């Protein structure tokens, strides 16, 4: 069972990035891939989750209208496109797997290592 997030980097305010989360070894029970982030000195917060089988994404308020979730045809890699980025979006972004469609991090049993997004001019 493995998740690996990638795609972070340094981007200017107003810019865009696409984060990827590759998954392997999961049973069909773990059908939701969540995206979370943790900014320096802050707790972890939910961004969105995607139902792998159908590619449907649920967004929390911080992600609506700026972030877009998707997945590849096989459902083994999910993406989070970040747009109109702001300095306050600077954080380590994590993907995680759950057998519940949830924004509660306690429902996520498997976590990737995180990828750092820095929004700065």
PyMOL CGO cylinders between C-alpha atoms (Angstrom):
from pymol import cmd
from pymol.cgo import CYLINDER

trace = [
    CYLINDER, 0.00, 0.00, 0.00, 1.60, 3.20, -1.13, 0.3, 1, 1, 1, 1, 1, 1,
    CYLINDER, 1.60, 3.20, -1.13, 0.79, 6.80, -1.98, 0.3, 1, 1, 1, 1, 1, 1,
    CYLINDER, 0.79, 6.80, -1.98, 3.26, 9.25, -3.38, 0.3, 1, 1, 1, 1, 1, 1,
    CYLINDER, 3.26, 9.25, -3.38, 2.55, 12.94, -3.85, 0.3, 1, 1, 1, 1, 1, 1,
    CYLINDER, 2.55, 12.94, -3.85, 4.56, 15.07, -6.25, 0.3, 1, 1, 1, 1, 1, 1,
    CYLINDER, 4.56, 15.07, -6.25, 4.42, 18.25, -8.27, 0.3, 1, 1, 1, 1, 1, 1,
    CYLINDER, 4.42, 18.25, -8.27, 5.03, 20.88, -5.63, 0.3, 1, 1, 1, 1, 1, 1,
    CYLINDER, 5.03, 20.88, -5.63, 7.40, 23.76, -6.10, 0.3, 1, 1, 1, 1, 1, 1,
    CYLINDER, 7.40, 23.76, -6.10, 7.84, 27.51, -6.06, 0.3, 1, 1, 1, 1, 1, 1,
    CYLINDER, 7.84, 27.51, -6.06, 5.23, 29.53, -7.90, 0.3, 1, 1, 1, 1, 1, 1,
    CYLINDER, 5.23, 29.53, -7.90, 4.39, 33.21, -8.06, 0.3, 1, 1, 1, 1, 1, 1,
    CYLINDER, 4.39, 33.21, -8.06, 1.10, 34.56, -6.73, 0.3, 1, 1, 1, 1, 1, 1,
    CYLINDER, 1.10, 34.56, -6.73, -1.61, 34.02, -9.30, 0.3, 1, 1, 1, 1, 1, 1,
    CYLINDER, -1.61, 34.02, -9.30, 0.22, 31.03, -10.75, 0.3, 1, 1, 1, 1, 1, 1,
    CYLINDER, 0.22, 31.03, -10.75, -0.76, 27.39, -11.10, 0.3, 1, 1, 1, 1, 1, 1,
    CYLINDER, -0.76, 27.39, -11.10, 0.56, 23.95, -10.24, 0.3, 1, 1, 1, 1, 1, 1,
    CYLINDER, 0.56, 23.95, -10.24, -0.64, 20.41, -10.76, 0.3, 1, 1, 1, 1, 1, 1,
    CYLINDER, -0.64, 20.41, -10.76, -0.08, 17.99, -7.92, 0.3, 1, 1, 1, 1, 1, 1,
    CYLINDER, -0.08, 17.99, -7.92, -0.10, 14.26, -8.53, 0.3, 1, 1, 1, 1, 1, 1,
    CYLINDER, -0.10, 14.26, -8.53, -0.74, 11.39, -6.17, 0.3, 1, 1, 1, 1, 1, 1,
    CYLINDER, -0.74, 11.39, -6.17, 0.16, 7.95, -7.40, 0.3, 1, 1, 1, 1, 1, 1,
    CYLINDER, 0.16, 7.95, -7.40, -1.40, 5.04, -5.53, 0.3, 1, 1, 1, 1, 1, 1,
    CYLINDER, -1.40, 5.04, -5.53, -0.68, 1.33, -5.49, 0.3, 1, 1, 1, 1, 1, 1,
    CYLINDER, -0.68, 1.33, -5.49, -1.62, -1.75, -3.54, 0.3, 1, 1, 1, 1, 1, 1,
    CYLINDER, -1.62, -1.75, -3.54, -5.06, -0.61, -2.43, 0.3, 1, 1, 1, 1, 1, 1,
    CYLINDER, -5.06, -0.61, -2.43, -8.15, -2.75, -2.39, 0.3, 1, 1, 1, 1, 1, 1,
    CYLINDER, -8.15, -2.75, -2.39, -11.37, -1.40, -3.82, 0.3, 1, 1, 1, 1, 1, 1,
    CYLINDER, -11.37, -1.40, -3.82, -12.46, -0.55, -0.27, 0.3, 1, 1, 1, 1, 1, 1,
    CYLINDER, -12.46, -0.55, -0.27, -10.12, 2.43, -0.27, 0.3, 1, 1, 1, 1, 1, 1,
    CYLINDER, -10.12, 2.43, -0.27, -12.01, 4.40, -2.86, 0.3, 1, 1, 1, 1, 1, 1,
    CYLINDER, -12.01, 4.40, -2.86, -11.47, 7.97, -1.67, 0.3, 1, 1, 1, 1, 1, 1,
    CYLINDER, -11.47, 7.97, -1.67, -8.26, 9.91, -2.06, 0.3, 1, 1, 1, 1, 1, 1,
    CYLINDER, -8.26, 9.91, -2.06, -8.11, 13.02, 0.03, 0.3, 1, 1, 1, 1, 1, 1,
    CYLINDER, -8.11, 13.02, 0.03, -5.93, 16.07, -0.34, 0.3, 1, 1, 1, 1, 1, 1,
    CYLINDER, -5.93, 16.07, -0.34, -4.85, 17.88, 2.81, 0.3, 1, 1, 1, 1, 1, 1,
    CYLINDER, -4.85, 17.88, 2.81, -2.39, 20.63, 3.49, 0.3, 1, 1, 1, 1, 1, 1,
    CYLINDER, -2.39, 20.63, 3.49, -0.40, 21.90, 6.43, 0.3, 1, 1, 1, 1, 1, 1,
    CYLINDER, -0.40, 21.90, 6.43, 1.03, 25.38, 6.48, 0.3, 1, 1, 1, 1, 1, 1,
    CYLINDER, 1.03, 25.38, 6.48, 3.91, 26.36, 8.74, 0.3, 1, 1, 1, 1, 1, 1,
    CYLINDER, 3.91, 26.36, 8.74, 2.71, 26.79, 12.34, 0.3, 1, 1, 1, 1, 1, 1,
    CYLINDER, 2.71, 26.79, 12.34, -0.79, 25.59, 11.44, 0.3, 1, 1, 1, 1, 1, 1,
    CYLINDER, -0.79, 25.59, 11.44, -2.69, 22.36, 11.77, 0.3, 1, 1, 1, 1, 1, 1,
    CYLINDER, -2.69, 22.36, 11.77, -3.53, 20.14, 8.86, 0.3, 1, 1, 1, 1, 1, 1,
    CYLINDER, -3.53, 20.14, 8.86, -6.65, 21.10, 6.91, 0.3, 1, 1, 1, 1, 1, 1,
    CYLINDER, -6.65, 21.10, 6.91, -8.72, 19.32, 4.30, 0.3, 1, 1, 1, 1, 1, 1,
    CYLINDER, -8.72, 19.32, 4.30, -8.64, 20.54, 0.73, 0.3, 1, 1, 1, 1, 1, 1,
    CYLINDER, -8.64, 20.54, 0.73, -10.69, 18.03, -1.26, 0.3, 1, 1, 1, 1, 1, 1,
    CYLINDER, -10.69, 18.03, -1.26, -11.31, 14.37, -1.83, 0.3, 1, 1, 1, 1, 1, 1,
    CYLINDER, -11.31, 14.37, -1.83, -11.91, 12.45, -5.02, 0.3, 1, 1, 1, 1, 1, 1,
    CYLINDER, -11.91, 12.45, -5.02, -13.83, 9.24, -5.52, 0.3, 1, 1, 1, 1, 1, 1,
    CYLINDER, -13.83, 9.24, -5.52, -11.43, 7.27, -7.69, 0.3, 1, 1, 1, 1, 1, 1,
    CYLINDER, -11.43, 7.27, -7.69, -13.92, 5.04, -9.46, 0.3, 1, 1, 1, 1, 1, 1,
    CYLINDER, -13.92, 5.04, -9.46, -16.00, 7.88, -10.90, 0.3, 1, 1, 1, 1, 1, 1,
    CYLINDER, -16.00, 7.88, -10.90, -13.57, 10.80, -10.65, 0.3, 1, 1, 1, 1, 1, 1,
    CYLINDER, -13.57, 10.80, -10.65, -16.01, 12.94, -8.68, 0.3, 1, 1, 1, 1, 1, 1,
    CYLINDER, -16.01, 12.94, -8.68, -14.38, 15.51, -6.43, 0.3, 1, 1, 1, 1, 1, 1,
    CYLINDER, -14.38, 15.51, -6.43, -15.70, 17.20, -3.31, 0.3, 1, 1, 1, 1, 1, 1,
    CYLINDER, -15.70, 17.20, -3.31, -14.09, 20.51, -2.39, 0.3, 1, 1, 1, 1, 1, 1,
    CYLINDER, -14.09, 20.51, -2.39, -13.85, 22.26, 0.92, 0.3, 1, 1, 1, 1, 1, 1,
    CYLINDER, -13.85, 22.26, 0.92, -14.42, 26.01, 0.99, 0.3, 1, 1, 1, 1, 1, 1,
    CYLINDER, -14.42, 26.01, 0.99, -10.74, 26.83, 0.69, 0.3, 1, 1, 1, 1, 1, 1,
    CYLINDER, -10.74, 26.83, 0.69, -10.54, 24.93, -2.61, 0.3, 1, 1, 1, 1, 1, 1,
    CYLINDER, -10.54, 24.93, -2.61, -13.77, 25.89, -4.34, 0.3, 1, 1, 1, 1, 1, 1,
    CYLINDER, -13.77, 25.89, -4.34, -13.41, 27.85, -7.59, 0.3, 1, 1, 1, 1, 1, 1,
    CYLINDER, -13.41, 27.85, -7.59, -9.60, 27.62, -7.58, 0.3, 1, 1, 1, 1, 1, 1,
    CYLINDER, -9.60, 27.62, -7.58, -8.63, 23.96, -7.29, 0.3, 1, 1, 1, 1, 1, 1,
    CYLINDER, -8.63, 23.96, -7.29, -9.71, 21.09, -9.53, 0.3, 1, 1, 1, 1, 1, 1,
    CYLINDER, -9.71, 21.09, -9.53, -9.47, 17.38, -8.82, 0.3, 1, 1, 1, 1, 1, 1,
    CYLINDER, -9.47, 17.38, -8.82, -9.22, 14.63, -11.41, 0.3, 1, 1, 1, 1, 1, 1,
    CYLINDER, -9.22, 14.63, -11.41, -7.85, 11.15, -11.94, 0.3, 1, 1, 1, 1, 1, 1,
    CYLINDER, -7.85, 11.15, -11.94, -6.35, 9.08, -14.71, 0.3, 1, 1, 1, 1, 1, 1,
    CYLINDER, -6.35, 9.08, -14.71, -8.36, 6.46, -16.59, 0.3, 1, 1, 1, 1, 1, 1,
    CYLINDER, -8.36, 6.46, -16.59, -7.06, 3.63, -14.44, 0.3, 1, 1, 1, 1, 1, 1,
    CYLINDER, -7.06, 3.63, -14.44, -7.91, 5.45, -11.24, 0.3, 1, 1, 1, 1, 1, 1,
    CYLINDER, -7.91, 5.45, -11.24, -4.44, 4.89, -9.82, 0.3, 1, 1, 1, 1, 1, 1,
    CYLINDER, -4.44, 4.89, -9.82, -3.22, 8.47, -10.06, 0.3, 1, 1, 1, 1, 1, 1,
    CYLINDER, -3.22, 8.47, -10.06, -5.20, 11.44, -8.88, 0.3, 1, 1, 1, 1, 1, 1,
    CYLINDER, -5.20, 11.44, -8.88, -4.43, 15.07, -9.54, 0.3, 1, 1, 1, 1, 1, 1,
    CYLINDER, -4.43, 15.07, -9.54, -5.12, 18.37, -7.88, 0.3, 1, 1, 1, 1, 1, 1,
    CYLINDER, -5.12, 18.37, -7.88, -4.75, 21.40, -10.10, 0.3, 1, 1, 1, 1, 1, 1,
    CYLINDER, -4.75, 21.40, -10.10, -4.08, 24.53, -8.08, 0.3, 1, 1, 1, 1, 1, 1,
    CYLINDER, -4.08, 24.53, -8.08, -4.87, 27.85, -9.73, 0.3, 1, 1, 1, 1, 1, 1,
    CYLINDER, -4.87, 27.85, -9.73, -4.89, 31.52, -8.73, 0.3, 1, 1, 1, 1, 1, 1,
    CYLINDER, -4.89, 31.52, -8.73, -2.47, 30.67, -5.99, 0.3, 1, 1, 1, 1, 1, 1,
    CYLINDER, -2.47, 30.67, -5.99, -1.99, 32.99, -3.04, 0.3, 1, 1, 1, 1, 1, 1,
    CYLINDER, -1.99, 32.99, -3.04, 0.83, 33.21, -0.51, 0.3, 1, 1, 1, 1, 1, 1,
    CYLINDER, 0.83, 33.21, -0.51, -1.51, 31.73, 2.09, 0.3, 1, 1, 1, 1, 1, 1,
    CYLINDER, -1.51, 31.73, 2.09, -1.71, 28.56, -0.02, 0.3, 1, 1, 1, 1, 1, 1,
    CYLINDER, -1.71, 28.56, -0.02, 1.90, 27.87, 0.92, 0.3, 1, 1, 1, 1, 1, 1,
    CYLINDER, 1.90, 27.87, 0.92, 1.90, 24.49, 2.65, 0.3, 1, 1, 1, 1, 1, 1,
    CYLINDER, 1.90, 24.49, 2.65, 2.92, 20.88, 2.44, 0.3, 1, 1, 1, 1, 1, 1,
    CYLINDER, 2.92, 20.88, 2.44, 0.19, 19.10, 0.48, 0.3, 1, 1, 1, 1, 1, 1,
    CYLINDER, 0.19, 19.10, 0.48, -0.57, 15.49, 1.32, 0.3, 1, 1, 1, 1, 1, 1,
    CYLINDER, -0.57, 15.49, 1.32, -2.68, 12.83, -0.31, 0.3, 1, 1, 1, 1, 1, 1,
    CYLINDER, -2.68, 12.83, -0.31, -4.25, 10.07, 1.73, 0.3, 1, 1, 1, 1, 1, 1,
    CYLINDER, -4.25, 10.07, 1.73, -6.54, 7.07, 1.24, 0.3, 1, 1, 1, 1, 1, 1,
    CYLINDER, -6.54, 7.07, 1.24, -9.78, 6.27, 2.99, 0.3, 1, 1, 1, 1, 1, 1,
    CYLINDER, -9.78, 6.27, 2.99, -12.65, 3.79, 2.83, 0.3, 1, 1, 1, 1, 1, 1,
    CYLINDER, -12.65, 3.79, 2.83, -14.99, 6.66, 3.69, 0.3, 1, 1, 1, 1, 1, 1,
    CYLINDER, -14.99, 6.66, 3.69, -15.84, 9.72, 1.60, 0.3, 1, 1, 1, 1, 1, 1,
    CYLINDER, -15.84, 9.72, 1.60, -14.75, 12.22, 4.20, 0.3, 1, 1, 1, 1, 1, 1,
    CYLINDER, -14.75, 12.22, 4.20, -12.89, 15.47, 4.88, 0.3, 1, 1, 1, 1, 1, 1,
    CYLINDER, -12.89, 15.47, 4.88, -11.94, 14.29, 8.37, 0.3, 1, 1, 1, 1, 1, 1,
    CYLINDER, -11.94, 14.29, 8.37, -8.26, 13.40, 8.45, 0.3, 1, 1, 1, 1, 1, 1,
    CYLINDER, -8.26, 13.40, 8.45, -8.96, 10.78, 11.11, 0.3, 1, 1, 1, 1, 1, 1,
    CYLINDER, -8.96, 10.78, 11.11, -10.83, 8.77, 8.47, 0.3, 1, 1, 1, 1, 1, 1,
    CYLINDER, -10.83, 8.77, 8.47, -7.70, 8.49, 6.34, 0.3, 1, 1, 1, 1, 1, 1,
    CYLINDER, -7.70, 8.49, 6.34, -5.55, 5.50, 7.16, 0.3, 1, 1, 1, 1, 1, 1,
    CYLINDER, -5.55, 5.50, 7.16, -2.77, 5.77, 4.61, 0.3, 1, 1, 1, 1, 1, 1,
    CYLINDER, -2.77, 5.77, 4.61, -0.76, 8.88, 3.86, 0.3, 1, 1, 1, 1, 1, 1,
    CYLINDER, -0.76, 8.88, 3.86, 1.80, 9.93, 1.31, 0.3, 1, 1, 1, 1, 1, 1,
    CYLINDER, 1.80, 9.93, 1.31, 4.92, 11.87, 2.25, 0.3, 1, 1, 1, 1, 1, 1,
    CYLINDER, 4.92, 11.87, 2.25, 3.71, 15.31, 1.13, 0.3, 1, 1, 1, 1, 1, 1,
    CYLINDER, 3.71, 15.31, 1.13, 4.91, 17.80, -1.45, 0.3, 1, 1, 1, 1, 1, 1,
    CYLINDER, 4.91, 17.80, -1.45, 5.76, 21.41, -0.66, 0.3, 1, 1, 1, 1, 1, 1,
    CYLINDER, 5.76, 21.41, -0.66, 4.03, 24.24, -2.46, 0.3, 1, 1, 1, 1, 1, 1,
    CYLINDER, 4.03, 24.24, -2.46, 5.52, 27.69, -1.94, 0.3, 1, 1, 1, 1, 1, 1,
    CYLINDER, 5.52, 27.69, -1.94, 3.70, 30.72, -3.30, 0.3, 1, 1, 1, 1, 1, 1,
    CYLINDER, 3.70, 30.72, -3.30, 5.96, 33.73, -3.29, 0.3, 1, 1, 1, 1, 1, 1,
    CYLINDER, 5.96, 33.73, -3.29, 7.17, 36.51, -5.52, 0.3, 1, 1, 1, 1, 1, 1,
]
cmd.load_cgo(trace, "trace")
